Amino acid sequence: MSQLSYARYGKDNVRLYKVEKDEKTGVQSVVEMTICVLLEGDIETSYTKADNSVIVATDTQKQTCYILAKQNPVTPPELFASIIGTHFIETYSHIHAAHVKIIQHRWTRMSVDGKPHPHSFLRDGAEVRIVESVTRENEGISLRSKIEKLLVLKSTGSAFHGFHRDEYTRLPETWDRILSTEVEAGWKWKLFKSLADVRSVAPKFDEAWQNAREITLKTFANDNSASVQNTMYKMCDQILAAVPLVEAVDYSLPNKHYFEVDLSWHKGLKNTGKDATVFAPQTDPNGLIQCTVNRKDPKAKL
């Protein structure tokens, strides 16, 4: 005998683009996103008894995203994800949870002759803004926001020494190295009881994203880094201080290695240590450093 222990289905890779037009000024703004919707509820019989009557078709979910985008703002993405999730649990009595993931792709307004162009944009990197939401009936809306694919590098201001050494260690200590990583940063919001609660703080989502991005870049650039671990903790700590509605911050930072090239074999050419100016970018293997920092319980003992 067997029983269904997990059931969730929906529509993935829903591509959506929206343009906002200011008829008075002629200025337009654009948003492009990729959406995933997954539903949970009383849907077991569609798996076990071929009962399709409980299935809200995935095409219906796709069309719903487009209609809701027409009827509502799609920014900030935290709000739009909450609108989508709330729609499904309020519209279908047998659907009790909606998981929505939104990837917002980066379009930056062009400057032409030193002035912002009213309707032209460019893709200035692979960086994306991501929202993951879960809307549960009678529980509320949980939200997690993220920055991904933000590639950064600094050519000095990073060291790594004093680490544990044993018979398996070959890595030399260094007091000055290239530090590069592809930032994946996330922050978990407090639980919102309803869509109305999300709407009431809608401006905070863009502010938090801007704060997290600025803190990440400023700390990366200015910190005299003793390790990726220490630098990322400083980032988490500052974001928690800047955004009171956030409960936890997490980072996942892969090392993008640049190794010195020993050229001494060619006429004694110096290219190591303080003389290194030519490096070989590496792909893998690479270090991967992760952490999550929670807001400290004020009642906790020191």
C-alpha positions in Angstrom: 0.0 0.0 0.0 1.1 3.6 -0.6 -0.1 7.1 0.2 0.6 10.5 -1.2 2.9 12.4 1.1 3.6 15.5 -0.9 1.6 17.3 -3.5 2.2 20.7 -5.1 1.8 21.9 -8.7 1.6 25.0 -10.7 3.1 27.1 -13.5 6.8 27.9 -13.8 8.6 30.4 -16.1 5.7 32.8 -16.6 7.4 35.6 -18.4 5.8 39.0 -17.7 6.7 42.5 -18.8 4.7 45.6 -17.8 5.2 49.2 -19.0 3.9 52.2 -17.0 3.2 55.3 -19.1 3.0 58.9 -17.9 0.9 60.5 -20.7 1.8 64.0 -19.5 5.5 63.7 -19.5 6.0 60.9 -22.0 8.2 59.1 -19.5 7.8 55.3 -19.3 9.0 52.8 -16.8 9.4 49.0 -17.4 9.4 45.9 -15.3 10.3 42.4 -16.5 9.9 39.3 -14.3 9.7 35.6 -14.4 7.1 34.0 -12.1 6.6 30.6 -10.6 3.3 29.6 -8.9 2.8 26.4 -7.0 -0.5 25.5 -5.2 -1.3 23.2 -2.3 -4.6 22.1 -0.9 -7.2 19.4 -1.2 -5.8 18.1 -4.5 -4.9 14.5 -3.5 -7.6 12.9 -5.7 -6.1 14.4 -8.8 -3.1 12.2 -8.2 -4.7 9.1 -6.6 -8.1 8.9 -8.4 -7.7 10.7 -11.7 -10.1 13.4 -10.5 -9.2 16.5 -12.4 -12.1 18.6 -10.9 -9.8 19.8 -8.1 -7.1 21.0 -10.5 -6.8 24.8 -11.2 -5.1 24.4 -14.5 -1.6 25.7 -14.8 -2.7 27.7 -17.8 -5.4 29.3 -15.6 -2.6 30.2 -13.2 -0.6 31.8 -16.0 -3.5 33.9 -17.3 -4.3 34.9 -13.7 -0.8 36.4 -13.4 -1.3 38.5 -16.5 -4.8 39.7 -15.3 -3.6 40.6 -11.9 -0.6 42.4 -13.4 -3.0 44.5 -15.5 -5.2 45.3 -12.4 -2.5 45.9 -9.8 1.0 47.3 -9.4 3.8 44.8 -10.0 6.3 46.7 -7.9 7.5 46.2 -5.4 7.7 42.4 -6.2 7.0 41.5 -2.6 3.5 43.1 -2.9 2.8 41.5 -6.3 3.7 38.1 -5.0 1.4 38.6 -2.0 -1.4 39.7 -4.4 -1.0 36.5 -6.5 -0.8 34.2 -3.5 -3.8 35.8 -1.7 -5.9 35.6 -4.9 -5.5 31.8 -5.1 -6.4 31.0 -1.5 -9.3 33.4 -1.5 -10.7 32.4 -4.9 -10.5 28.6 -4.6 -11.8 27.1 -1.3 -9.9 23.9 -1.7 -6.5 25.7 -2.2 -4.9 26.4 1.2 -1.4 27.6 0.3 0.2 29.4 -2.6 4.0 29.5 -3.2 5.0 32.4 -5.5 8.6 33.1 -6.7 9.3 36.2 -8.7 12.6 37.0 -10.4 12.8 40.6 -11.4 15.2 41.2 -14.2 17.3 44.3 -14.2 16.6 47.1 -16.7 18.3 50.4 -16.2 17.2 53.7 -17.8 19.7 54.9 -20.4 21.3 58.3 -20.2 21.7 60.0 -23.6 23.6 63.3 -23.8 23.8 63.4 -20.0 20.0 63.1 -19.6 17.8 60.2 -18.6 16.0 58.9 -21.7 12.2 58.7 -21.3 11.7 55.2 -22.8 15.1 53.5 -23.4 16.7 51.0 -21.1 19.8 48.7 -20.9 20.7 45.5 -19.2 23.8 46.4 -17.2 24.5 43.0 -15.7 23.1 39.6 -14.8 21.9 40.7 -11.3 18.3 39.9 -10.4 16.0 40.7 -7.6 14.0 37.8 -6.2 11.0 37.4 -3.9 9.9 34.0 -2.5 6.5 34.1 -0.8 4.1 31.6 0.8 0.5 32.6 1.5 -1.3 30.1 3.8 -4.9 30.2 4.6 -5.6 31.4 8.2 -1.9 31.9 8.8 -0.6 34.8 6.7 2.1 35.7 4.2 5.8 34.9 4.6 8.2 36.7 2.4 11.9 36.4 1.7 13.7 38.8 -0.6 17.0 38.2 -2.3 19.7 39.7 -4.5 21.4 37.2 -6.8 24.1 37.2 -9.5 25.7 40.5 -8.3 29.3 40.0 -9.4 31.8 42.0 -7.5 35.6 42.2 -7.3 38.3 44.3 -5.5 41.9 44.0 -6.5 43.3 44.6 -2.9 42.0 45.0 0.6 41.6 41.3 1.4 43.7 39.0 3.4 43.5 35.4 4.6 46.0 34.2 7.2 46.0 32.6 10.6 43.7 29.8 9.5 44.1 26.2 10.9 47.0 24.3 9.4 47.7 20.6 9.5 49.3 17.8 7.3 46.6 18.3 4.6 47.2 22.1 4.2 49.0 23.5 1.2 47.4 26.9 0.9 49.9 29.7 1.7 48.9 32.6 3.9 48.3 35.9 2.2 48.0 39.5 3.5 46.9 40.9 0.1 44.8 39.2 -2.4 42.1 39.7 -5.1 38.6 39.2 -3.6 35.7 38.4 -6.0 32.4 36.8 -5.5 28.9 36.5 -7.0 26.6 37.8 -4.2 23.5 35.9 -3.2 22.0 37.8 -0.3 18.6 37.1 1.3 16.5 38.6 4.1 13.4 37.1 5.7 10.6 39.4 6.7 8.4 39.1 9.8 5.1 37.2 9.1 2.4 39.4 7.6 -1.1 38.4 8.7 -2.9 39.6 5.5 -2.4 41.3 2.2 -3.6 44.6 3.8 -0.6 44.3 6.2 1.8 43.9 3.2 0.2 46.9 1.4 0.6 49.0 4.5 4.4 48.7 4.4 4.8 48.5 0.6 7.4 51.3 0.3 9.6 49.5 2.9 10.4 46.7 0.4 12.2 48.9 -2.1 13.9 50.7 0.7 15.1 47.4 2.1 16.4 46.2 -1.3 18.3 49.4 -1.8 19.7 49.3 1.7 20.8 45.7 1.4 22.4 46.4 -2.0 24.2 49.5 -0.8 25.4 47.9 2.5 26.7 44.9 0.5 28.6 47.0 -2.0 30.0 49.5 0.6 31.1 46.9 3.0 32.7 44.8 0.3 34.6 47.8 -1.0 35.6 49.4 2.3 36.2 46.5 4.7 39.8 45.5 5.2 38.7 41.9 4.9 40.2 39.3 7.2 38.0 36.6 5.7 34.9 36.3 3.6 33.2 35.0 6.8 33.9 38.1 8.8 32.9 40.5 6.0 29.6 38.8 5.3 28.7 38.8 9.0 29.3 42.6 9.0 26.9 42.9 6.1 24.2 40.9 7.8 24.5 42.9 11.0 24.1 46.2 9.2 21.1 45.1 7.2 19.3 44.0 10.4 20.0 47.4 11.9 18.7 49.2 8.9 15.5 47.2 8.3 13.5 46.6 11.5 10.9 44.5 9.8 13.5 41.9 8.8 14.0 38.9 11.1 17.0 37.2 9.5 19.7 37.9 6.8 21.6 35.3 4.9 24.5 35.3 2.5 26.0 32.7 0.2 29.3 33.9 -1.3 31.4 31.7 -3.7 35.0 32.6 -4.2 35.9 33.6 -7.7 39.6 32.8 -7.6 42.4 34.7 -9.4 45.7 32.9 -9.1 49.2 34.4 -9.6 51.1 33.2 -12.6 54.7 32.4 -11.9 56.7 33.9 -14.8 60.2 33.6 -13.2 61.0 30.8 -15.7 61.1 33.6 -18.4 64.2 35.6 -17.8 63.5 35.9 -14.1 60.3 37.9 -14.7 58.8 38.8 -11.3 55.0 38.2 -11.1 54.4 36.8 -7.6 53.7 38.4 -4.2 53.9 42.2 -4.3 55.1 42.0 -7.9 52.0 40.2 -9.2 50.0 42.1 -11.8 49.0 39.2 -14.2 46.6 36.6 -12.8 44.8 33.5 -14.2 41.0 33.6 -13.5 39.8 30.2 -12.2 36.4 28.5 -12.5 36.4 25.5 -10.2 36.8 24.2 -7.6 36.0 27.2 -5.5 35.3 28.1 -1.9 31.7 28.6 -0.9 30.9 30.5 2.3 27.4 30.8 3.8 25.8 32.2 6.9 22.5 33.3 8.4 22.2 36.0 11.1 19.0 36.3 13.1 17.8 39.3 15.1 18.8 38.6 18.7 15.9 37.9 21.1 15.9 40.9 23.5 15.0 38.5 26.3 18.0 36.3 25.6 20.8 36.3 28.2 24.2 37.7 27.1 
